[in-house]
Amino acid sequence: RVERQLTRARTTLERADQVLEKLPLRGRMAEYATRLEGRKELLDQAFGYVELYGKYAACEALYGVENLLTLWDSLDQADQEAFAFDPRIIDWKHYVQNVHLPSVVRQARAKTTPGKKTTQPRSERLRNQILSPDRQMAAFDLENTIIASNVVTSYAWLATRNLPPLERMTFALKTLSQGPGWLSLDRKDRSDFLRAFYRNYRGASVEQIETDAVELLSHYLLSKSFPAAVRRVRQHRALGHKTVLITGALDFVVKPLAPLFDDIICAEMATSEGRYTGGMTAVPPTAENRYQALLDYAEHNNIDLRESVAYADSSSDLPMLEAVGFPVAVNPETKLASIARKRGWLVENFDKQSGAPGRPLPLAPRTGAHNEPVTSRLMNRGSGLAKEKTRR
């Protein structure tokens, strides 16, 4: 009967887990999934106890101590003094009522009043460790770690900066409709997604993009930043730690963030005659490539990764997180939240500043100047890439 109840509970939890895996949960919302994982572990333990003790519970038997007493009586006085296992010398009534049962109840009973804390909370101890002067480097991811943004929203802002009203609406509808496809590709392979998506910049003016990127930071990215994350970067720098941003975002997007970090490792696009080609100059630093970039940077700067910290939000960042001695999961998605809990990593849930825009696709405020719009591959019709249109 107990086993049937546990089986039903396990089936329910597995179905709930399948649903949660498909939802884009992160941060505090992902904690629900980690709690579910904890319940599944408790169920597994319960199944283990059922398997171990089930046969004993189903068995009807009387156990005697005759053989034990025979063995005791066969010992000489010296052995009896050395091996005192005569059960007759124990006051069993006193032991059961005053020793055994009270100790079992004491351990099983849930506390109704909080006990006095004798140690720091675990999260504070871990936080003190990563902010120790002994650390040598702090490496940060960008998306959902420093800012609540991604390459699609940054592109949308830049692409609509100089578009006429009608084309802005067309662009927004096209981008939103293709969002699920981009998300699917991103989940399969982050590097392939970035290389495919960045082709949207093909033909865009380098000069215009660099100008608009400064406005992107002040008008949009700062409003989507996590103030606690920015403070954390500054704390590391104040402690003398080397701070490095390692991201798959493009160089012109993160260039305005340079004063915050000692160094930035990011993706770069090739240019030709003052325009972006849409091709990458190197493989974007994601997943294993991000780990390699971190390793190369540490070797070049004579940094011990065992004394370094890494901040990231996704399970795709595991190679980088596992490379350092002090990994930190920031606003983690469900899988990383579960891994961090099991491995005892510090989890930080950084909040956006109040009043930040919550639109799924940010459209930039239009400029008053007659500038070139960024080429939008998402607005293509037919097989060719639409040419840039100049406002008239």
C-alpha positions in Angstrom: 0.0 0.0 0.0 2.8 2.4 1.0 4.7 1.6 -2.2 1.6 2.3 -4.4 1.2 5.7 -2.7 4.8 6.5 -3.3 4.6 5.4 -6.9 1.6 7.8 -7.5 3.5 10.6 -5.8 6.6 10.0 -8.0 4.4 10.0 -11.2 2.9 13.3 -10.2 6.2 14.9 -9.4 7.7 13.6 -12.7 4.9 15.2 -14.7 5.2 18.5 -12.9 9.0 18.4 -13.5 8.4 17.9 -17.3 6.1 20.9 -17.3 8.5 23.1 -15.4 11.4 22.1 -17.7 9.6 23.7 -20.7 9.0 27.0 -18.9 11.6 29.8 -19.1 12.0 30.0 -15.3 14.9 31.6 -13.6 16.0 33.2 -10.4 13.5 32.9 -7.6 10.9 31.3 -9.9 13.4 28.5 -10.6 13.5 27.8 -6.9 10.1 26.0 -7.3 11.8 23.6 -9.6 14.7 23.0 -7.2 12.1 22.4 -4.4 10.5 19.8 -6.6 13.8 18.2 -7.2 14.2 18.0 -3.4 10.8 16.3 -3.0 11.9 13.7 -5.7 15.0 13.0 -3.7 12.9 12.4 -0.5 10.7 10.1 -2.5 13.8 8.1 -3.7 14.9 7.8 0.0 11.4 6.6 1.0 11.5 4.0 -1.8 14.8 2.9 -0.4 13.4 2.4 3.1 10.4 0.5 1.7 12.7 -1.8 -0.2 15.0 -2.3 2.8 12.4 -2.7 5.6 9.4 -3.9 3.6 10.3 -7.6 4.1 10.8 -7.1 7.8 7.4 -5.5 8.1 5.7 -8.2 6.2 7.3 -11.0 8.2 5.6 -12.4 11.3 8.3 -14.0 13.5 9.3 -14.3 17.1 13.0 -13.7 17.9 14.6 -15.3 20.9 17.9 -14.8 22.7 18.5 -18.4 23.8 21.6 -18.8 21.6 23.0 -15.5 22.9 22.5 -16.6 26.5 24.1 -20.0 25.8 27.1 -18.2 24.3 27.3 -15.9 27.3 27.2 -18.8 29.8 30.0 -20.5 27.9 32.4 -17.7 28.6 34.8 -17.6 31.5 34.7 -14.6 33.9 37.5 -12.7 32.2 35.7 -12.8 28.8 32.4 -11.9 30.4 34.1 -8.8 31.9 35.6 -7.9 28.5 32.5 -8.7 26.4 29.5 -7.5 28.4 26.6 -8.6 26.2 24.3 -10.2 28.7 20.9 -8.7 27.9 19.6 -9.6 31.4 21.5 -6.9 33.1 19.6 -4.1 31.2 16.5 -2.6 32.7 14.5 -2.8 29.5 11.4 -1.0 30.8 13.5 2.0 31.9 15.6 1.9 28.7 12.6 1.8 26.3 10.4 4.4 28.2 13.1 6.8 29.4 15.9 6.5 26.9 15.1 5.0 23.5 11.6 6.4 22.8 12.3 10.0 24.1 15.4 10.1 21.9 13.5 9.0 18.8 10.7 11.5 19.4 13.2 14.3 20.0 14.9 13.7 16.7 11.7 13.3 14.7 9.7 16.1 16.2 9.6 19.3 14.2 10.8 22.4 16.0 8.0 24.8 16.9 10.3 27.5 18.3 13.5 28.8 16.6 16.7 27.7 18.1 19.5 30.1 18.8 21.8 30.4 15.7 25.3 29.7 16.5 26.8 30.1 13.0 26.4 32.4 10.0 23.8 31.5 7.3 25.5 29.4 4.6 24.9 32.0 2.0 26.7 34.6 4.0 29.7 32.3 4.6 29.9 31.6 0.8 29.6 35.3 0.1 32.4 36.1 2.5 34.6 33.6 0.8 34.1 35.0 -2.7 34.7 38.5 -1.4 37.9 37.6 0.4 41.1 39.5 -0.5 42.6 36.1 -1.3 40.6 35.8 -4.5 42.5 36.7 -7.7 39.8 37.2 -10.4 36.1 37.5 -10.9 34.7 36.6 -14.3 31.1 37.7 -15.2 28.6 36.7 -17.9 26.5 39.5 -19.2 22.9 38.4 -20.0 20.7 37.9 -16.9 23.9 38.2 -14.8 24.7 41.9 -15.1 21.7 43.0 -17.2 18.2 41.5 -17.9 18.6 41.7 -21.6 19.9 39.5 -24.6 21.3 39.8 -28.1 17.8 39.9 -29.6 16.5 42.8 -27.6 19.8 44.7 -28.2 19.4 44.1 -31.9 15.8 45.2 -31.9 16.7 48.5 -30.2 19.4 49.2 -32.7 17.4 48.0 -35.7 14.5 50.3 -34.9 16.5 53.4 -34.0 16.2 54.9 -37.5 13.2 53.1 -39.0 10.1 54.9 -40.2 6.9 54.1 -38.1 5.4 51.6 -40.5 8.6 49.6 -40.9 9.1 49.6 -37.1 5.7 47.9 -36.7 6.5 45.4 -39.5 9.9 44.7 -37.9 8.4 44.1 -34.4 5.8 41.6 -35.7 8.4 39.7 -37.8 10.8 39.5 -34.9 8.2 38.3 -32.4 6.9 35.7 -34.8 10.4 34.3 -35.3 11.2 34.4 -31.6 10.3 30.7 -30.9 12.6 29.6 -33.7 15.5 31.6 -32.4 14.9 30.3 -28.9 14.9 26.7 -30.1 18.2 27.2 -32.0 19.6 28.9 -28.9 18.8 25.9 -26.7 20.3 23.5 -29.2 23.6 25.3 -29.6 24.3 28.8 -28.3 27.3 29.4 -30.7 25.3 28.4 -33.8 22.5 30.7 -32.7 24.8 33.7 -32.3 26.5 33.2 -35.6 23.1 32.8 -37.4 21.5 35.7 -35.6 24.4 38.1 -36.1 24.0 37.8 -39.8 21.2 40.3 -39.4 23.8 43.0 -39.1 25.2 42.4 -42.5 25.6 45.7 -44.4 25.1 47.9 -41.4 27.2 51.0 -41.1 30.0 50.6 -38.5 30.0 54.3 -37.7 26.2 54.5 -37.3 26.2 51.3 -35.1 28.9 52.7 -32.8 27.0 55.9 -32.4 23.7 54.2 -31.7 25.4 51.7 -29.3 26.2 54.5 -26.9 22.5 55.5 -26.9 21.6 51.8 -26.4 23.5 51.8 -23.1 22.1 55.0 -21.7 18.5 54.6 -23.0 18.0 50.9 -22.5 20.7 48.7 -21.0 21.2 50.7 -17.9 17.5 50.5 -17.2 17.7 46.7 -17.5 20.8 46.3 -15.3 20.9 44.7 -11.9 22.2 47.3 -9.4 23.4 44.6 -7.0 25.5 43.0 -9.9 27.1 46.3 -10.7 27.9 46.8 -7.0 29.4 43.3 -6.9 31.8 44.1 -9.8 32.9 47.2 -8.0 33.4 45.3 -4.8 35.7 42.8 -6.5 37.7 45.7 -8.1 38.0 47.4 -4.7 39.4 44.2 -3.2 42.1 44.1 -6.0 40.5 41.2 -7.9 40.9 41.2 -11.7 37.5 41.7 -13.2 36.7 40.3 -16.7 33.4 40.3 -18.7 33.2 37.2 -20.9 30.1 37.3 -23.1 28.8 36.3 -26.5 27.4 39.8 -27.0 29.0 41.9 -29.7 31.9 44.3 -29.0 30.0 47.5 -29.9 27.2 46.6 -27.5 29.5 46.0 -24.5 32.1 48.6 -25.3 30.3 51.3 -23.2 30.7 48.9 -20.2 34.5 49.0 -20.4 35.0 51.4 -17.4 33.3 48.8 -15.2 35.7 46.0 -15.9 39.5 45.5 -16.2 39.0 43.5 -19.4 36.2 42.4 -21.8 36.2 39.2 -23.9 33.3 39.3 -26.4 32.2 38.4 -29.9 33.4 40.5 -32.9 32.1 40.9 -36.4 34.2 41.3 -39.5 34.0 44.6 -41.4 34.5 45.6 -45.0 34.6 49.1 -46.4 33.0 50.6 -43.3 30.2 48.0 -43.0 29.7 44.8 -41.1 29.8 41.6 -43.1 27.6 39.6 -40.7 30.4 37.1 -40.2 32.3 36.5 -37.0 36.1 37.1 -36.7 36.3 34.1 -34.3 34.0 31.6 -32.5 31.8 33.4 -30.0 32.9 32.8 -26.3 30.1 30.5 -25.2 30.0 27.2 -23.4 33.3 25.3 -23.9 34.7 28.3 -25.9 34.0 30.5 -22.9 35.9 28.1 -20.6 38.8 28.2 -23.0 38.8 32.0 -23.2 38.8 32.1 -19.3 41.7 29.6 -19.2 43.7 31.5 -21.7 43.1 34.8 -19.9 44.1 33.3 -16.6 47.3 31.8 -18.0 48.2 35.1 -19.7 47.7 37.0 -16.5 49.2 34.4 -14.2 45.9 33.9 -12.3 45.1 30.7 -10.3 41.5 29.7 -11.3 41.2 27.8 -8.0 41.3 31.2 -6.3 38.9 32.8 -8.8 35.1 33.5 -8.9 32.7 33.1 -11.9 29.2 34.5 -12.2 26.7 33.1 -14.7 23.0 32.3 -15.1 22.7 29.2 -17.4 23.7 25.6 -17.4 25.4 26.3 -20.8 27.9 28.2 -18.6 28.9 25.1 -16.6 32.3 24.8 -18.2 33.2 28.2 -16.9 31.6 27.8 -13.5 33.3 24.4 -13.0 36.7 25.8 -13.9 36.9 28.1 -10.9 37.1 27.5 -7.2 34.2 29.7 -6.4 31.2 29.5 -8.8 28.2 31.7 -8.3 24.8 31.0 -10.0 23.1 34.4 -10.7 19.3 34.4 -11.4 19.8 30.8 -12.5 17.5 29.0 -14.9 16.0 25.8 -13.6 18.7 23.3 -14.5 21.5 25.4 -13.1 19.5 26.2 -10.0 19.2 22.5 -9.3 22.9 21.8 -10.0 23.9 24.8 -7.7 21.8 23.5 -4.9 23.2 19.9 -5.1 26.8 21.2 -5.3 26.5 23.8 -2.6 27.3 26.8 -4.8 26.3 30.3 -3.9 23.1 31.4 -5.6 22.4 35.1 -6.0 19.0 36.5 -7.1 19.7 40.0 -8.3 16.7 42.2 -9.0 16.2 44.8 -11.7 15.9 48.4 -10.6 12.4 49.5 -10.0 10.6 51.2 -13.0 12.6 49.3 -15.6 10.7 48.8 -18.9 9.1 45.4 -19.2 8.3 45.2 -23.0 9.2 41.9 -24.6 10.7 43.7 -27.6 12.1 47.2 -27.0 11.8 49.7 -29.8 14.3 52.5 -29.7 13.1 56.2 -29.7 13.5 57.5 -33.2 16.3 60.0 -33.9 15.6 63.4 -35.4 18.5 63.0 -37.8 18.3 61.3 -41.2 20.5 58.3 -40.5 20.7 54.9 -42.0 18.7 52.1 -40.4 20.4 48.8 -39.4 19.8 46.1 -42.0 17.1 43.7 -40.8 17.3 40.2 -42.1 14.1 39.5 -40.2 12.2 41.8 -42.6 13.4 40.0 -45.7 11.0 38.9 -48.4 12.2 36.2 -50.8 15.7 34.7 -50.7 17.8 37.9 -50.8 18.8 40.2 -48.0 16.8 43.4 -48.1 18.9 46.5 -48.7 19.1 49.2 -46.2 16.7 52.0 -46.7 17.6 55.6 -46.1 15.0 57.9 -44.6 14.0 60.7 -46.8 
